[in-house]
């Protein structure tokens, strides 16, 4: 894992509007994977915010990656 991506993910989680959201190591892992999956699709800041938002919409018990989950949860993806 790249240190810069990890730091960016932690920063995004820290600035998340949902104050009740608690970042875990698992959240950071999934967000970093999403960022890597979407690299080049938009600016790094936009991708990080998007991945953090999608992670927040997912259940803590979810086993799919954010990228796989969004394909099966179209309503959540668009909101």
Rosetta silent file (secondary structure, phi, psi, omega in degrees, C-alpha in Angstrom):
SEQUENCE: XXXXXXXXXXXXXXXXXXXXXXXXXXXXXXXXXXXXXXXXXXXXXXXXXXXXXXXXXXXXXXXXXXXXXXXXXXXXXXX
SCORE:     score description
SCORE:     0.000 S_00000001
   1 L     0.000  136.681  178.966    0.000    0.000    0.000 S_00000001
   2 L   -78.375  135.783 -178.114    1.298    3.415   -0.876 S_00000001
   3 H   -62.142  -38.091 -178.964    1.726    5.674    2.133 S_00000001
   4 H   -63.869  -40.199  178.427    0.303    8.696    0.289 S_00000001
   5 H   -65.042  -42.821  179.196   -2.922    6.833   -0.540 S_00000001
   6 H   -60.591  -45.166  179.500   -3.234    5.681    3.053 S_00000001
   7 H   -64.502  -42.451  178.201   -2.762    9.220    4.344 S_00000001
   8 H   -62.704  -41.641  179.309   -5.286   10.591    1.837 S_00000001
   9 H   -63.652  -43.151  177.939   -7.836    7.969    2.847 S_00000001
  10 H   -63.677  -39.067  179.001   -7.389    8.792    6.506 S_00000001
  11 H   -65.434  -43.431  179.963   -7.737   12.501    5.775 S_00000001
  12 H   -63.575  -41.453  179.074  -10.918   11.975    3.778 S_00000001
  13 H   -64.658  -38.391  179.374  -12.395    9.841    6.502 S_00000001
  14 H   -64.900  -29.503 -178.388  -11.502   12.476    9.055 S_00000001
  15 L   -98.597    7.409 -179.282  -13.335   15.143    7.069 S_00000001
  16 L   -60.478  140.616 -178.317  -16.381   13.019    6.320 S_00000001
  17 L   -68.090  -25.179 -179.022  -19.650   14.816    6.978 S_00000001
  18 L   -82.210   97.151 -174.952  -21.047   11.813    8.847 S_00000001
  19 L   -65.718  -22.990 -178.675  -19.658   12.427   12.340 S_00000001
  20 L   -77.610  -13.208 -178.067  -20.933    9.042   13.553 S_00000001
  21 L   -74.085  125.109  177.608  -18.708    7.205   11.081 S_00000001
  22 L  -109.767  121.584 -179.034  -15.681    5.676   12.741 S_00000001
  23 L   -72.987  133.582  175.144  -12.796    4.794   10.431 S_00000001
  24 L  -117.854  168.366  176.208  -11.357    1.358   10.881 S_00000001
  25 H   -60.224  -36.667  178.977   -8.327   -0.281    9.341 S_00000001
  26 H   -64.465  -41.992  177.285  -10.755   -2.333    7.257 S_00000001
  27 H   -58.297  -46.504 -178.906  -12.449    0.850    5.959 S_00000001
  28 H   -61.724  -40.762  178.378   -9.096    2.270    4.902 S_00000001
  29 H   -59.592  -48.476 -178.495   -8.229   -0.999    3.136 S_00000001
  30 H   -67.104  -40.258  178.915  -11.477   -0.952    1.132 S_00000001
  31 H   -64.629  -42.850  178.967  -11.228    2.759    0.331 S_00000001
  32 H   -63.202  -38.060  177.670   -7.643    2.367   -0.885 S_00000001
  33 H   -65.020  -42.683  177.510   -8.678   -0.539   -3.101 S_00000001
  34 H   -61.366  -43.768  178.534  -11.518    1.563   -4.547 S_00000001
  35 H   -58.688  -44.296  179.159   -9.110    4.450   -5.177 S_00000001
  36 H   -64.733  -40.491  179.604   -6.794    2.078   -7.056 S_00000001
  37 H   -62.852  -30.880 -174.472   -9.731    0.621   -9.038 S_00000001
  38 L  -106.193    8.609 -178.561  -10.806    4.102  -10.144 S_00000001
  39 L   -53.986  131.057  177.591   -7.384    5.676  -10.721 S_00000001
  40 L    89.864   -9.427 -179.521   -7.426    8.001  -13.710 S_00000001
  41 L   -79.209  -22.167 -179.999  -11.234    8.285  -13.860 S_00000001
  42 L  -163.437 -175.519  177.711  -11.226   11.688  -12.111 S_00000001
  43 L   -66.524  152.613  179.595   -8.930   13.768   -9.918 S_00000001
  44 H   -55.395  -36.108 -179.641   -7.472   11.901   -6.924 S_00000001
  45 H   -65.932  -42.656  179.711   -9.474   14.113   -4.563 S_00000001
  46 H   -66.077  -44.414  179.738  -12.776   13.316   -6.300 S_00000001
  47 H   -61.539  -44.012 -179.824  -12.023    9.586   -6.393 S_00000001
  48 H   -63.023  -43.869  179.167  -11.121    9.566   -2.712 S_00000001
  49 H   -63.937  -43.104  178.536  -14.291   11.426   -1.746 S_00000001
  50 H   -60.817  -49.320 -178.096  -16.394    9.097   -3.919 S_00000001
  51 H   -63.520  -38.889  177.523  -14.809    5.947   -2.479 S_00000001
  52 H   -64.800  -43.268  178.913  -15.224    7.222    1.082 S_00000001
  53 H   -61.623  -47.383 -179.543  -18.875    8.054    0.410 S_00000001
  54 H   -63.734  -39.937  177.635  -19.557    4.629   -1.101 S_00000001
  55 H   -60.367  -39.520 -179.753  -17.791    2.914    1.809 S_00000001
  56 H   -66.565  -27.505  179.800  -20.018    4.819    4.232 S_00000001
  57 H   -78.681  -17.586 -175.179  -23.135    3.550    2.430 S_00000001
  58 L   -86.447  150.999  174.970  -22.057   -0.079    2.774 S_00000001
  59 L   -66.057  149.017  176.228  -22.824   -2.398    5.676 S_00000001
  60 L   -65.994  -17.830 -178.524  -19.947   -3.154    8.034 S_00000001
  61 L   -95.477    4.583 -177.920  -20.553   -6.830    7.255 S_00000001
  62 L   -66.329  139.870  179.954  -20.154   -6.433    3.483 S_00000001
  63 L  -109.401  -11.795  178.434  -17.623   -8.755    1.871 S_00000001
  64 L   -80.767  154.099  172.384  -17.587   -7.291   -1.644 S_00000001
  65 L   -67.350  163.192  177.537  -15.164   -4.593   -2.680 S_00000001
  66 H   -59.363  -42.484 -178.900  -16.646   -1.122   -3.126 S_00000001
  67 H   -62.842  -40.519  178.345  -16.263   -1.491   -6.898 S_00000001
  68 H   -71.914  -41.298 -177.755  -18.144   -4.823   -6.924 S_00000001
  69 H   -61.918  -43.422 -176.740  -20.786   -3.599   -4.458 S_00000001
  70 H   -62.989  -27.044  179.397  -21.661   -0.495   -6.476 S_00000001
  71 H   -72.265  -24.552  179.709  -22.471   -2.677   -9.512 S_00000001
  72 H  -103.732    0.809 -179.912  -25.135   -4.533   -7.517 S_00000001
  73 L  -132.053   65.563 -174.320  -26.468   -1.469   -5.666 S_00000001
  74 H   -61.035  -39.143 -178.409  -27.318    0.961   -8.450 S_00000001
  75 H   -61.415  -42.778 -179.890  -29.734    3.023   -6.322 S_00000001
  76 H   -69.720  -33.633 -179.248  -27.067    3.748   -3.706 S_00000001
  77 H   -62.756  -39.154 -175.757  -24.486    4.496   -6.387 S_00000001
  78 H   -85.748   -8.698 -176.237  -26.614    7.271   -7.877 S_00000001
  79 L   -96.163    0.000    0.000  -27.639    8.955   -4.654 S_00000001
